[in-house]
Amino acid sequence: MEYFSLISVESNTVELHDLFIEPRYIGKGYGKELWDYAVNLARRLGFSRLVLTADPNAEAFYARQGAVRIGEKASPLRYDRALPVMEYILIA
């Protein structure tokens, strides 16, 4: 099975850079497990905000987790594609 996630800290913000699930494993709960791991790690480290740039096809997944769109940025690979920038508040 191939899946991974990566977070980094820039200033006081935790940024989720990648959360990837091999397509044949989508819909089996692995994305949610990776999301929960990244969120819980960020909380344990004391951060209150997580931001990410989503693939447009994954925006609905992040929205179901509670992230909201706060903007967009141009894709570094396709000039005609905008990528959603999303935010998740870690402190309830």
A tleap script that builds the chain and sets N, CA, C and O, in Angstrom:
source leaprc.protein.ff14SB
mol = sequence {
  NMET GLU TYR PHE SER LEU ILE SER VAL GLU
  SER ASN THR VAL GLU LEU HIE ASP LEU PHE
  ILE GLU PRO ARG TYR ILE GLY LYS GLY TYR
  GLY LYS GLU LEU TRP ASP TYR ALA VAL ASN
  LEU ALA ARG ARG LEU GLY PHE SER ARG LEU
  VAL LEU THR ALA ASP PRO ASN ALA GLU ALA
  PHE TYR ALA ARG GLN GLY ALA VAL ARG ILE
  GLY GLU LYS ALA SER PRO LEU ARG TYR ASP
  ARG ALA LEU PRO VAL MET GLU TYR ILE LEU
  ILE CALA
}
set mol.1.N position { 0.844 -1.163 0.000 }
set mol.1.CA position { 0.000 0.000 0.000 }
set mol.1.C position { 0.891 1.227 0.000 }
set mol.1.O position { 1.908 1.267 0.692 }
set mol.2.N position { 0.507 2.224 -0.775 }
set mol.2.CA position { 1.307 3.440 -0.831 }
set mol.2.C position { 0.461 4.635 -0.424 }
set mol.2.O position { -0.552 4.948 -1.049 }
set mol.3.N position { 0.907 5.299 0.650 }
set mol.3.CA position { 0.278 6.520 1.103 }
set mol.3.C position { 1.273 7.247 1.997 }
set mol.3.O position { 2.150 6.626 2.599 }
set mol.4.N position { 1.133 8.550 2.076 }
set mol.4.CA position { 2.017 9.319 2.940 }
set mol.4.C position { 1.418 10.686 3.189 }
set mol.4.O position { 0.511 11.120 2.478 }
set mol.5.N position { 1.930 11.359 4.201 }
set mol.5.CA position { 1.601 12.759 4.437 }
set mol.5.C position { 2.865 13.442 4.926 }
set mol.5.O position { 3.794 12.789 5.400 }
set mol.6.N position { 2.891 14.745 4.809 }
set mol.6.CA position { 4.055 15.536 5.197 }
set mol.6.C position { 3.565 16.865 5.723 }
set mol.6.O position { 2.729 17.518 5.098 }
set mol.7.N position { 4.085 17.270 6.873 }
set mol.7.CA position { 3.780 18.601 7.377 }
set mol.7.C position { 5.083 19.346 7.580 }
set mol.7.O position { 6.134 18.736 7.778 }
set mol.8.N position { 5.013 20.664 7.531 }
set mol.8.CA position { 6.165 21.489 7.856 }
set mol.8.C position { 5.671 22.699 8.633 }
set mol.8.O position { 4.492 23.051 8.593 }
set mol.9.N position { 6.588 23.317 9.330 }
set mol.9.CA position { 6.267 24.494 10.125 }
set mol.9.C position { 6.950 25.692 9.499 }
set mol.9.O position { 8.163 25.704 9.291 }
set mol.10.N position { 6.157 26.685 9.207 }
set mol.10.CA position { 6.679 27.938 8.681 }
set mol.10.C position { 6.120 29.040 9.561 }
set mol.10.O position { 4.913 29.280 9.579 }
set mol.11.N position { 6.991 29.701 10.282 }
set mol.11.CA position { 6.582 30.725 11.228 }
set mol.11.C position { 5.722 30.062 12.295 }
set mol.11.O position { 6.184 29.125 12.945 }
set mol.12.N position { 4.495 30.512 12.498 }
set mol.12.CA position { 3.606 29.913 13.494 }
set mol.12.C position { 2.513 29.075 12.869 }
set mol.12.O position { 1.533 28.748 13.539 }
set mol.13.N position { 2.652 28.724 11.619 }
set mol.13.CA position { 1.627 27.975 10.904 }
set mol.13.C position { 2.151 26.611 10.509 }
set mol.13.O position { 3.274 26.485 10.022 }
set mol.14.N position { 1.341 25.597 10.716 }
set mol.14.CA position { 1.659 24.259 10.241 }
set mol.14.C position { 1.045 24.127 8.856 }
set mol.14.O position { -0.131 24.429 8.650 }
set mol.15.N position { 1.860 23.670 7.911 }
set mol.15.CA position { 1.361 23.494 6.550 }
set mol.15.C position { 1.427 22.020 6.167 }
set mol.15.O position { 2.477 21.385 6.270 }
set mol.16.N position { 0.302 21.492 5.728 }
set mol.16.CA position { 0.244 20.129 5.214 }
set mol.16.C position { 0.644 20.196 3.744 }
set mol.16.O position { -0.086 20.743 2.918 }
set mol.17.N position { 1.798 19.640 3.429 }
set mol.17.CA position { 2.297 19.714 2.049 }
set mol.17.C position { 1.749 18.597 1.183 }
set mol.17.O position { 1.428 18.819 0.016 }
set mol.18.N position { 1.641 17.438 1.720 }
set mol.18.CA position { 1.193 16.296 0.932 }
set mol.18.C position { 0.370 15.370 1.795 }
set mol.18.O position { 0.687 15.129 2.960 }
set mol.19.N position { -0.675 14.862 1.213 }
set mol.19.CA position { -1.414 13.757 1.789 }
set mol.19.C position { -1.839 12.948 0.572 }
set mol.19.O position { -2.793 13.311 -0.116 }
set mol.20.N position { -1.150 11.874 0.313 }
set mol.20.CA position { -1.347 11.127 -0.923 }
set mol.20.C position { -1.794 9.709 -0.628 }
set mol.20.O position { -1.229 9.029 0.228 }
set mol.21.N position { -2.808 9.277 -1.343 }
set mol.21.CA position { -3.287 7.903 -1.281 }
set mol.21.C position { -3.257 7.358 -2.702 }
set mol.21.O position { -3.794 7.978 -3.620 }
set mol.22.N position { -2.639 6.216 -2.881 }
set mol.22.CA position { -2.657 5.580 -4.193 }
set mol.22.C position { -4.120 5.370 -4.601 }
set mol.22.O position { -4.923 4.899 -3.795 }
set mol.23.N position { -4.469 5.717 -5.842 }
set mol.23.CA position { -5.889 5.696 -6.245 }
set mol.23.C position { -6.650 4.419 -5.900 }
set mol.23.O position { -7.829 4.500 -5.553 }
set mol.24.N position { -6.041 3.271 -5.978 }
set mol.24.CA position { -6.793 2.042 -5.689 }
set mol.24.C position { -7.162 1.906 -4.215 }
set mol.24.O position { -7.971 1.047 -3.863 }
set mol.25.N position { -6.578 2.745 -3.339 }
set mol.25.CA position { -6.897 2.702 -1.914 }
set mol.25.C position { -7.802 3.841 -1.470 }
set mol.25.O position { -8.154 3.926 -0.293 }
set mol.26.N position { -8.187 4.722 -2.396 }
set mol.26.CA position { -9.080 5.821 -2.041 }
set mol.26.C position { -10.438 5.248 -1.636 }
set mol.26.O position { -10.940 4.307 -2.250 }
set mol.27.N position { -11.010 5.828 -0.603 }
set mol.27.CA position { -12.314 5.386 -0.133 }
set mol.27.C position { -12.266 4.276 0.903 }
set mol.27.O position { -13.308 3.743 1.282 }
set mol.28.N position { -11.075 3.918 1.368 }
set mol.28.CA position { -10.942 2.843 2.350 }
set mol.28.C position { -10.568 3.361 3.740 }
set mol.28.O position { -10.304 2.566 4.642 }
set mol.29.N position { -10.544 4.681 3.920 }
set mol.29.CA position { -10.275 5.253 5.238 }
set mol.29.C position { -8.839 5.651 5.498 }
set mol.29.O position { -8.546 6.223 6.548 }
set mol.30.N position { -7.929 5.364 4.568 }
set mol.30.CA position { -6.526 5.689 4.792 }
set mol.30.C position { -6.265 7.200 4.774 }
set mol.30.O position { -5.433 7.699 5.533 }
set mol.31.N position { -6.969 7.913 3.917 }
set mol.31.CA position { -6.824 9.371 3.885 }
set mol.31.C position { -7.249 9.997 5.199 }
set mol.31.O position { -6.585 10.901 5.705 }
set mol.32.N position { -8.344 9.524 5.747 }
set mol.32.CA position { -8.822 10.022 7.041 }
set mol.32.C position { -7.809 9.710 8.140 }
set mol.32.O position { -7.570 10.545 9.013 }
set mol.33.N position { -7.208 8.515 8.108 }
set mol.33.CA position { -6.184 8.173 9.095 }
set mol.33.C position { -4.991 9.113 8.999 }
set mol.33.O position { -4.495 9.594 10.018 }
set mol.34.N position { -4.529 9.377 7.783 }
set mol.34.CA position { -3.398 10.301 7.608 }
set mol.34.C position { -3.765 11.707 8.058 }
set mol.34.O position { -2.970 12.378 8.717 }
set mol.35.N position { -4.967 12.155 7.704 }
set mol.35.CA position { -5.434 13.482 8.114 }
set mol.35.C position { -5.450 13.573 9.643 }
set mol.35.O position { -4.926 14.528 10.216 }
set mol.36.N position { -6.048 12.586 10.294 }
set mol.36.CA position { -6.134 12.604 11.757 }
set mol.36.C position { -4.743 12.610 12.388 }
set mol.36.O position { -4.508 13.317 13.368 }
set mol.37.N position { -3.831 11.835 11.834 }
set mol.37.CA position { -2.467 11.806 12.359 }
set mol.37.C position { -1.822 13.187 12.262 }
set mol.37.O position { -1.238 13.668 13.234 }
set mol.38.N position { -1.923 13.829 11.094 }
set mol.38.CA position { -1.315 15.148 10.896 }
set mol.38.C position { -1.945 16.188 11.826 }
set mol.38.O position { -1.236 16.997 12.425 }
set mol.39.N position { -3.268 16.165 11.945 }
set mol.39.CA position { -3.968 17.123 12.817 }
set mol.39.C position { -3.581 16.905 14.270 }
set mol.39.O position { -3.285 17.864 14.983 }
set mol.40.N position { -3.579 15.666 14.712 }
set mol.40.CA position { -3.226 15.387 16.108 }
set mol.40.C position { -1.779 15.739 16.419 }
set mol.40.O position { -1.482 16.235 17.506 }
set mol.41.N position { -0.875 15.488 15.476 }
set mol.41.CA position { 0.523 15.875 15.665 }
set mol.41.C position { 0.644 17.389 15.788 }
set mol.41.O position { 1.339 17.885 16.674 }
set mol.42.N position { -0.021 18.121 14.914 }
set mol.42.CA position { 0.031 19.585 14.972 }
set mol.42.C position { -0.529 20.104 16.293 }
set mol.42.O position { 0.016 21.042 16.876 }
set mol.43.N position { -1.606 19.502 16.761 }
set mol.43.CA position { -2.177 19.902 18.060 }
set mol.43.C position { -1.196 19.625 19.198 }
set mol.43.O position { -0.983 20.474 20.064 }
set mol.44.N position { -0.596 18.420 19.189 }
set mol.44.CA position { 0.363 18.076 20.247 }
set mol.44.C position { 1.548 19.031 20.262 }
set mol.44.O position { 2.115 19.305 21.320 }
set mol.45.N position { 1.919 19.532 19.106 }
set mol.45.CA position { 3.035 20.473 19.017 }
set mol.45.C position { 2.628 21.893 19.403 }
set mol.45.O position { 3.470 22.789 19.463 }
set mol.46.N position { 1.332 22.097 19.666 }
set mol.46.CA position { 0.859 23.383 20.176 }
set mol.46.C position { 0.403 24.381 19.136 }
set mol.46.O position { 0.242 25.560 19.451 }
set mol.47.N position { 0.191 23.948 17.913 }
set mol.47.CA position { -0.262 24.871 16.873 }
set mol.47.C position { -1.778 24.974 16.879 }
set mol.47.O position { -2.477 24.054 17.305 }
set mol.48.N position { -2.275 26.108 16.400 }
set mol.48.CA position { -3.722 26.316 16.388 }
set mol.48.C position { -4.295 26.388 14.981 }
set mol.48.O position { -5.510 26.495 14.816 }
set mol.49.N position { -3.439 26.330 13.963 }
set mol.49.CA position { -3.905 26.512 12.587 }
set mol.49.C position { -3.093 25.636 11.646 }
set mol.49.O position { -1.870 25.554 11.757 }
set mol.50.N position { -3.785 24.983 10.718 }
set mol.50.CA position { -3.145 24.179 9.691 }
set mol.50.C position { -3.636 24.685 8.340 }
set mol.50.O position { -4.838 24.872 8.148 }
set mol.51.N position { -2.729 24.904 7.413 }
set mol.51.CA position { -3.108 25.316 6.064 }
set mol.51.C position { -2.599 24.280 5.064 }
set mol.51.O position { -1.644 23.550 5.330 }
set mol.52.N position { -3.255 24.236 3.915 }
set mol.52.CA position { -2.845 23.314 2.867 }
set mol.52.C position { -3.283 23.835 1.517 }
set mol.52.O position { -4.233 24.610 1.402 }
set mol.53.N position { -2.571 23.393 0.504 }
set mol.53.CA position { -2.969 23.637 -0.877 }
set mol.53.C position { -3.447 22.300 -1.415 }
set mol.53.O position { -2.682 21.338 -1.472 }
set mol.54.N position { -4.706 22.241 -1.807 }
set mol.54.CA position { -5.320 20.980 -2.205 }
set mol.54.C position { -5.317 20.798 -3.714 }
set mol.54.O position { -5.339 21.764 -4.477 }
set mol.55.N position { -5.288 19.559 -4.118 }
set mol.55.CA position { -5.637 19.236 -5.493 }
set mol.55.C position { -7.136 19.505 -5.606 }
set mol.55.O position { -7.884 19.166 -4.689 }
set mol.56.N position { -7.592 20.102 -6.697 }
set mol.56.CA position { -9.028 20.374 -6.813 }
set mol.56.C position { -9.901 19.132 -6.612 }
set mol.56.O position { -11.016 19.239 -6.102 }
set mol.57.N position { -9.411 17.972 -7.003 }
set mol.57.CA position { -10.182 16.744 -6.829 }
set mol.57.C position { -10.260 16.300 -5.375 }
set mol.57.O position { -11.106 15.475 -5.032 }
set mol.58.N position { -9.396 16.830 -4.514 }
set mol.58.CA position { -9.383 16.455 -3.097 }
set mol.58.C position { -10.036 17.513 -2.207 }
set mol.58.O position { -10.140 17.315 -0.996 }
set mol.59.N position { -10.469 18.615 -2.775 }
set mol.59.CA position { -11.056 19.686 -1.965 }
set mol.59.C position { -12.248 19.191 -1.149 }
set mol.59.O position { -12.386 19.564 0.017 }
set mol.60.N position { -13.102 18.371 -1.728 }
set mol.60.CA position { -14.273 17.872 -1.001 }
set mol.60.C position { -13.853 17.021 0.195 }
set mol.60.O position { -14.487 17.085 1.248 }
set mol.61.N position { -12.801 16.231 0.048 }
set mol.61.CA position { -12.302 15.437 1.173 }
set mol.61.C position { -11.910 16.346 2.330 }
set mol.61.O position { -12.318 16.119 3.469 }
set mol.62.N position { -11.115 17.380 2.037 }
set mol.62.CA position { -10.670 18.284 3.100 }
set mol.62.C position { -11.846 19.041 3.704 }
set mol.62.O position { -11.878 19.279 4.911 }
set mol.63.N position { -12.799 19.415 2.881 }
set mol.63.CA position { -13.992 20.104 3.397 }
set mol.63.C position { -14.764 19.188 4.351 }
set mol.63.O position { -15.271 19.655 5.371 }
set mol.64.N position { -14.861 17.905 4.038 }
set mol.64.CA position { -15.535 16.962 4.943 }
set mol.64.C position { -14.799 16.842 6.276 }
set mol.64.O position { -15.412 16.525 7.295 }
set mol.65.N position { -13.502 17.091 6.274 }
set mol.65.CA position { -12.722 17.032 7.517 }
set mol.65.C position { -12.878 18.322 8.332 }
set mol.65.O position { -12.484 18.378 9.497 }
set mol.66.N position { -13.453 19.357 7.710 }
set mol.66.CA position { -13.659 20.625 8.409 }
set mol.66.C position { -12.808 21.769 7.912 }
set mol.66.O position { -12.915 22.879 8.434 }
set mol.67.N position { -11.966 21.539 6.920 }
set mol.67.CA position { -11.150 22.619 6.355 }
set mol.67.C position { -12.026 23.507 5.468 }
set mol.67.O position { -12.981 23.034 4.850 }
set mol.68.N position { -11.694 24.781 5.413 }
set mol.68.CA position { -12.444 25.721 4.572 }
set mol.68.C position { -11.490 26.402 3.594 }
set mol.68.O position { -10.319 26.634 3.895 }
set mol.69.N position { -12.015 26.708 2.438 }
set mol.69.CA position { -11.226 27.388 1.409 }
set mol.69.C position { -11.010 28.839 1.823 }
set mol.69.O position { -11.959 29.540 2.175 }
set mol.70.N position { -9.755 29.283 1.778 }
set mol.70.CA position { -9.435 30.674 2.119 }
set mol.70.C position { -8.816 31.409 0.942 }
set mol.70.O position { -8.490 32.590 1.053 }
set mol.71.N position { -8.653 30.732 -0.170 }
set mol.71.CA position { -8.077 31.358 -1.354 }
set mol.71.C position { -7.706 30.309 -2.375 }
set mol.71.O position { -8.158 29.166 -2.309 }
set mol.72.N position { -6.882 30.709 -3.313 }
set mol.72.CA position { -6.370 29.772 -4.302 }
set mol.72.C position { -5.045 30.289 -4.829 }
set mol.72.O position { -4.712 31.467 -4.705 }
set mol.73.N position { -4.295 29.360 -5.426 }
set mol.73.CA position { -3.026 29.742 -6.039 }
set mol.73.C position { -2.865 28.978 -7.338 }
set mol.73.O position { -3.493 27.941 -7.550 }
set mol.74.N position { -2.027 29.497 -8.190 }
set mol.74.CA position { -1.793 28.858 -9.483 }
set mol.74.C position { -1.026 27.556 -9.298 }
set mol.74.O position { -0.154 27.455 -8.435 }
set mol.75.N position { -1.354 26.579 -10.100 }
set mol.75.CA position { -0.637 25.311 -10.084 }
set mol.75.C position { 0.768 25.519 -10.625 }
set mol.75.O position { 0.944 26.216 -11.625 }
set mol.76.N position { 1.776 24.926 -9.983 }
set mol.76.CA position { 3.133 25.057 -10.515 }
set mol.76.C position { 3.344 24.192 -11.764 }
set mol.76.O position { 4.347 24.341 -12.462 }
set mol.77.N position { 2.405 23.295 -12.042 }
set mol.77.CA position { 2.551 22.394 -13.179 }
set mol.77.C position { 1.678 22.761 -14.371 }
set mol.77.O position { 2.036 22.481 -15.516 }
set mol.78.N position { 0.530 23.388 -14.104 }
set mol.78.CA position { -0.390 23.753 -15.187 }
set mol.78.C position { -0.843 25.191 -14.988 }
set mol.78.O position { -1.493 25.507 -13.991 }
set mol.79.N position { -0.509 26.048 -15.916 }
set mol.79.CA position { -0.833 27.469 -15.794 }
set mol.79.C position { -2.340 27.728 -15.797 }
set mol.79.O position { -2.785 28.763 -15.300 }
set mol.80.N position { -3.121 26.814 -16.343 }
set mol.80.CA position { -4.567 27.006 -16.458 }
set mol.80.C position { -5.351 26.370 -15.297 }
set mol.80.O position { -6.574 26.252 -15.366 }
set mol.81.N position { -4.651 25.967 -14.246 }
set mol.81.CA position { -5.304 25.272 -13.137 }
set mol.81.C position { -5.066 26.012 -11.830 }
set mol.81.O position { -3.925 26.307 -11.474 }
set mol.82.N position { -6.145 26.311 -11.117 }
set mol.82.CA position { -6.049 26.952 -9.804 }
set mol.82.C position { -6.184 25.891 -8.721 }
set mol.82.O position { -7.004 24.981 -8.837 }
set mol.83.N position { -5.390 26.007 -7.684 }
set mol.83.CA position { -5.417 25.062 -6.570 }
set mol.83.C position { -6.031 25.730 -5.343 }
set mol.83.O position { -5.624 26.834 -4.984 }
set mol.84.N position { -6.993 25.091 -4.697 }
set mol.84.CA position { -7.603 25.667 -3.510 }
set mol.84.C position { -6.615 25.718 -2.341 }
set mol.84.O position { -5.910 24.745 -2.073 }
set mol.85.N position { -6.570 26.833 -1.665 }
set mol.85.CA position { -5.820 26.972 -0.416 }
set mol.85.C position { -6.857 26.876 0.694 }
set mol.85.O position { -7.861 27.587 0.692 }
set mol.86.N position { -6.590 25.972 1.651 }
set mol.86.CA position { -7.570 25.695 2.689 }
set mol.86.C position { -6.960 25.849 4.078 }
set mol.86.O position { -5.743 25.783 4.254 }
set mol.87.N position { -7.833 26.055 5.051 }
set mol.87.CA position { -7.403 26.253 6.437 }
set mol.87.C position { -8.243 25.369 7.346 }
set mol.87.O position { -9.442 25.187 7.139 }
set mol.88.N position { -7.576 24.827 8.359 }
set mol.88.CA position { -8.260 24.048 9.387 }
set mol.88.C position { -7.820 24.587 10.739 }
set mol.88.O position { -6.626 24.654 11.028 }
set mol.89.N position { -8.779 24.968 11.561 }
set mol.89.CA position { -8.488 25.494 12.895 }
set mol.89.C position { -8.350 24.311 13.845 }
set mol.89.O position { -9.260 23.490 13.962 }
set mol.90.N position { -7.212 24.227 14.522 }
set mol.90.CA position { -6.888 23.071 15.366 }
set mol.90.C position { -7.431 23.178 16.781 }
set mol.90.O position { -7.617 22.159 17.446 }
set mol.91.N position { -7.686 24.379 17.248 }
set mol.91.CA position { -8.168 24.576 18.612 }
set mol.91.C position { -9.682 24.798 18.556 }
set mol.91.O position { -10.171 25.681 17.851 }
set mol.92.N position { -10.398 23.988 19.304 }
set mol.92.CA position { -11.869 24.091 19.300 }
set mol.92.C position { -12.360 25.243 20.139 }
set mol.92.O position { -13.567 25.464 20.238 }
savepdb mol mol.pdb
quit
